């Protein structure tokens, strides 16, 4: 993949109201790119655009639920209409769910797939023809997860969505490279993000406090560096690299360790449920 120019380019970022997406928008703006920030919370989008413009940058806010293909098409068309091109697309919007497979409804499972996987497909479907028509082509950066390389218990929906994104990205990369379009997939481990608070978590565990998390701003810098010199895949940080390595050299051992953890987790969950007061409805964990 050849080097690309970030300064003066137009970058569309989904899930830009918090966490990775928000920091990525800021980092691209600092690098001189024109930012199109997409998300569901208009107030946060306006705040982000005001911040970027106040620092001399150019930005556009487009309220978008990535699970709706009409809204995603409107996002790409709006970027082209406002800035004249879509040079880089960062598919970042995502939601989580942590629960036993039997406890997840098909509708809940489908919602995770709609946001995490289909949202990226809709965006690529709208952006690829535009990029193909541009002399400079374009770049698609899909933010997956190390759980798109190694499945974990209680994460069936999330893992399914990220494995699907990984396979889609790999296939699309070879299909469009001859037309000057690069496709890069990033596989992070635990990262600072609101997803820890908004995930529908039925495990009884405080997921947010269990793992050290990679700073979202550092990941944003990696994403912008990837936009300058695209890589087919990036696995980061150390936790993701360790999981990826162990799963490659000893997948059976990984199965055994994770499988042995399930009875412990189920016991913990039952104990927590027995001592807990009646809970309210699960949080509305939808795309940012």
C-alpha positions as CSV (number, residue, x, y, z in Angstrom):
1,X,0.0,0.0,0.0
2,X,1.4,3.4,-1.0
3,X,1.7,6.4,1.2
4,X,-1.3,8.8,1.3
5,X,-1.8,12.5,2.1
6,X,-3.8,13.3,5.2
7,X,-3.6,17.1,5.1
8,X,-6.4,18.4,3.0
9,X,-8.2,15.1,2.7
10,X,-11.8,14.4,3.7
11,X,-12.3,11.8,6.4
12,X,-15.7,10.3,7.4
13,X,-15.8,8.8,10.9
14,X,-18.7,6.9,12.3
15,X,-19.3,6.6,16.1
16,X,-17.6,10.0,16.5
17,X,-19.4,11.2,19.6
18,X,-17.2,9.5,22.1
19,X,-14.2,7.3,22.8
20,X,-12.2,6.1,19.8
21,X,-14.3,7.9,17.2
22,X,-14.1,11.3,19.0
23,X,-10.4,11.1,19.5
24,X,-9.8,10.0,16.0
25,X,-11.8,13.0,14.7
26,X,-9.7,15.3,16.8
27,X,-6.4,13.7,15.6
28,X,-7.4,13.9,11.9
29,X,-8.3,17.5,12.4
30,X,-4.9,18.2,14.0
31,X,-3.3,16.6,11.0
32,X,-5.1,19.0,8.7
33,X,-7.9,16.7,7.4
34,X,-11.5,17.8,6.9
35,X,-13.6,15.8,9.2
36,X,-17.1,14.5,8.7
37,X,-18.3,13.3,12.1
38,X,-21.2,10.9,12.3
39,X,-23.1,9.6,15.3
40,X,-26.5,9.5,16.9
41,X,-26.1,12.3,19.5
42,X,-26.4,15.6,17.8
43,X,-25.3,17.7,20.8
44,X,-22.0,15.9,21.0
45,X,-21.5,16.1,17.3
46,X,-22.0,19.9,17.4
47,X,-19.6,20.2,20.3
48,X,-17.0,18.3,18.4
49,X,-17.4,20.4,15.2
50,X,-17.3,23.6,17.2
51,X,-14.1,22.5,18.9
52,X,-12.4,21.6,15.6
53,X,-13.5,24.8,13.9
54,X,-12.4,26.8,16.9
55,X,-8.9,25.4,16.3
56,X,-8.9,26.4,12.7
57,X,-10.1,23.1,11.2
58,X,-12.9,22.1,9.0
59,X,-15.7,19.8,10.1
60,X,-19.2,18.7,9.4
61,X,-21.6,16.9,11.7
62,X,-24.1,14.4,10.3
63,X,-26.5,12.6,12.7
64,X,-26.4,9.0,11.6
65,X,-27.6,5.7,12.9
66,X,-25.4,3.3,11.0
67,X,-27.9,0.5,11.2
68,X,-30.1,2.4,8.8
69,X,-28.7,2.2,5.2
70,X,-30.6,5.3,4.1
71,X,-29.0,7.4,6.8
72,X,-25.5,6.0,5.9
73,X,-25.9,6.7,2.2
74,X,-27.0,10.2,3.2
75,X,-23.8,10.6,5.3
76,X,-21.5,9.7,2.4
77,X,-23.5,11.9,-0.1
78,X,-23.4,14.8,2.4
79,X,-19.6,14.5,2.8
80,X,-19.2,14.6,-1.0
81,X,-21.6,17.5,-1.4
82,X,-19.9,19.5,1.4
83,X,-16.2,18.7,0.8
84,X,-16.2,17.3,-2.7
85,X,-14.8,13.9,-1.9
86,X,-14.5,11.0,0.6
87,X,-10.8,10.1,0.8
88,X,-10.9,8.1,4.0
89,X,-13.7,6.2,5.7
90,X,-13.3,5.1,9.3
91,X,-15.9,2.5,10.3
92,X,-15.8,2.8,14.0
93,X,-19.4,2.7,15.3
94,X,-20.1,-0.2,17.5
95,X,-22.0,-1.6,20.5
96,X,-21.4,-4.5,22.8
97,X,-23.3,-7.3,24.6
98,X,-21.9,-9.6,27.3
99,X,-24.3,-12.4,28.1
100,X,-24.8,-16.2,27.7
101,X,-25.9,-17.1,24.2
102,X,-29.2,-18.6,25.6
103,X,-30.0,-15.3,27.3
104,X,-29.7,-13.2,24.2
105,X,-32.8,-12.7,22.0
106,X,-32.5,-12.9,18.3
107,X,-33.4,-9.2,18.1
108,X,-30.6,-8.3,20.5
109,X,-28.1,-10.4,18.5
110,X,-29.3,-8.8,15.3
111,X,-28.9,-5.3,16.7
112,X,-25.2,-6.0,17.4
113,X,-24.7,-7.3,13.9
114,X,-26.7,-4.4,12.4
115,X,-24.5,-1.8,14.1
116,X,-21.1,-3.4,14.2
117,X,-21.1,-5.3,10.8
118,X,-23.9,-4.1,8.6
119,X,-23.2,-0.4,9.4
120,X,-19.7,-0.9,8.0
121,X,-21.1,-2.7,4.9
122,X,-23.6,0.1,4.3
123,X,-20.9,2.7,4.5
124,X,-18.5,0.8,2.2
125,X,-21.4,0.2,-0.3
126,X,-22.0,4.0,-0.5
127,X,-18.3,5.0,-0.4
128,X,-16.6,2.6,-2.8
129,X,-18.2,3.9,-6.0
130,X,-17.2,7.4,-5.0
131,X,-13.7,6.4,-4.3
132,X,-13.4,4.4,-7.5
133,X,-14.4,7.5,-9.4
134,X,-11.7,9.6,-7.7
135,X,-8.2,9.8,-9.3
136,X,-6.7,9.3,-5.8
137,X,-8.9,6.3,-5.0
138,X,-9.5,6.1,-1.3
139,X,-8.9,4.3,2.0
140,X,-11.3,2.4,4.2
141,X,-10.2,1.7,7.8
142,X,-12.4,-0.8,9.7
143,X,-12.1,-0.9,13.4
144,X,-12.6,-4.5,14.4
145,X,-11.4,-6.1,17.6
146,X,-9.1,-8.9,18.7
147,X,-12.4,-10.7,19.3
148,X,-12.6,-10.8,15.5
149,X,-9.7,-13.2,15.6
150,X,-10.4,-15.1,18.9
151,X,-13.9,-15.8,20.1
152,X,-14.6,-15.5,23.9
153,X,-17.4,-16.8,26.0
154,X,-20.4,-14.5,26.7
155,X,-19.4,-12.5,23.6
156,X,-21.1,-14.5,20.8
157,X,-22.9,-11.6,19.2
158,X,-19.9,-9.2,19.5
159,X,-17.4,-11.8,18.2
160,X,-19.7,-12.7,15.3
161,X,-19.9,-9.1,14.2
162,X,-16.2,-8.6,14.4
163,X,-15.3,-11.9,12.7
164,X,-17.7,-10.9,10.0
165,X,-16.0,-7.5,9.7
166,X,-12.6,-9.1,9.5
167,X,-13.6,-11.5,6.7
168,X,-15.5,-8.7,4.8
169,X,-12.5,-6.4,5.0
170,X,-10.0,-9.1,3.8
171,X,-12.2,-10.0,0.8
172,X,-12.9,-6.3,-0.1
173,X,-9.2,-5.4,0.1
174,X,-8.3,-7.7,-2.7
175,X,-11.3,-6.8,-4.8
176,X,-10.7,-3.0,-4.9
177,X,-6.9,-2.6,-4.6
178,X,-6.5,-2.5,-8.4
179,X,-8.8,0.6,-8.4
180,X,-6.6,2.6,-6.0
181,X,-8.7,1.8,-2.9
182,X,-6.9,0.5,0.2
183,X,-8.7,-1.4,3.0
184,X,-7.1,-1.6,6.4
185,X,-8.4,-3.5,9.5
186,X,-7.4,-2.6,13.0
187,X,-7.8,-5.2,15.8
188,X,-7.6,-3.5,19.2
189,X,-7.7,-5.1,22.6
190,X,-9.3,-3.2,25.5
191,X,-9.5,0.5,24.8
192,X,-10.8,3.5,26.7
193,X,-14.4,3.8,25.4
194,X,-18.0,4.3,26.5
195,X,-18.7,0.8,25.3
196,X,-17.7,-0.5,28.7
197,X,-20.5,1.5,30.3
198,X,-23.1,1.1,27.6
199,X,-22.7,-2.6,26.9
200,X,-25.7,-4.7,28.0
201,X,-23.7,-6.7,30.6
202,X,-25.4,-9.7,32.1
203,X,-22.3,-11.5,33.4
204,X,-22.4,-10.0,37.0
205,X,-18.8,-8.8,36.4
206,X,-17.6,-5.2,36.4
207,X,-16.1,-5.4,33.0
208,X,-14.9,-1.8,33.0
209,X,-12.6,-2.4,36.0
210,X,-11.2,-5.8,35.0
211,X,-8.8,-4.9,32.3
212,X,-6.2,-2.2,31.7
213,X,-7.2,-0.1,28.8
214,X,-5.2,1.4,25.9
215,X,-5.7,5.2,25.7
216,X,-8.2,6.1,23.0
217,X,-6.0,9.0,21.9
218,X,-3.1,6.7,21.3
219,X,-5.2,4.5,19.2
220,X,-6.4,7.6,17.3
221,X,-2.8,8.4,16.5
222,X,-2.3,4.9,15.2
223,X,-5.3,5.2,13.0
224,X,-4.1,8.5,11.5
225,X,-0.6,7.0,11.0
226,X,-2.4,4.1,9.2
227,X,-4.1,6.7,7.0
228,X,-0.7,8.0,6.0
229,X,0.8,4.6,5.3
230,X,-2.0,2.0,5.2
231,X,-1.4,-1.5,6.5
232,X,-3.6,-4.5,5.7
233,X,-4.0,-5.3,9.3
234,X,-2.9,-3.9,12.7
235,X,-3.2,-5.8,15.9
236,X,-2.7,-3.7,19.0
237,X,-2.0,-3.3,21.9
238,X,-0.1,-5.8,24.0
239,X,-3.2,-7.6,25.3
240,X,-4.5,-8.1,21.7
241,X,-1.1,-9.2,20.5
242,X,-0.7,-11.8,23.2
243,X,-4.2,-13.2,22.6
244,X,-3.6,-13.3,18.9
245,X,-0.2,-15.1,19.3
246,X,-1.5,-17.6,21.8
247,X,-4.5,-18.4,19.6
248,X,-2.2,-18.9,16.6
249,X,0.3,-21.2,18.3
250,X,-1.9,-23.0,20.8
251,X,-5.6,-22.7,19.9
252,X,-6.5,-25.8,21.8
253,X,-5.0,-24.5,24.9
254,X,-7.0,-21.2,24.5
255,X,-10.1,-23.3,24.1
256,X,-9.3,-25.2,27.3
257,X,-8.5,-22.1,29.4
258,X,-11.6,-20.2,28.3
259,X,-13.8,-23.2,28.6
260,X,-12.6,-23.8,32.2
261,X,-13.4,-20.2,33.0
262,X,-17.1,-20.6,32.2
263,X,-18.2,-22.6,35.3
264,X,-16.4,-20.0,37.5
265,X,-18.1,-17.1,35.7
266,X,-21.5,-18.8,35.9
267,X,-21.1,-19.4,39.6
268,X,-20.1,-15.8,40.1
269,X,-23.0,-14.6,38.1
270,X,-25.5,-16.7,40.2
271,X,-24.0,-15.4,43.4
272,X,-24.2,-11.8,42.2
273,X,-27.8,-12.3,41.1
274,X,-28.8,-13.8,44.4
275,X,-27.4,-10.8,46.4
276,X,-28.6,-8.1,44.0
277,X,-31.7,-6.0,44.3
278,X,-34.1,-6.1,41.4
279,X,-32.5,-4.4,38.4
280,X,-34.1,-1.9,36.0
281,X,-34.0,-2.3,32.3
282,X,-30.7,-2.8,30.5
283,X,-29.0,0.4,29.3
284,X,-29.7,1.6,25.8
285,X,-26.4,0.6,24.2
286,X,-26.6,1.8,20.7
287,X,-24.1,3.3,18.3
288,X,-22.6,6.6,19.4
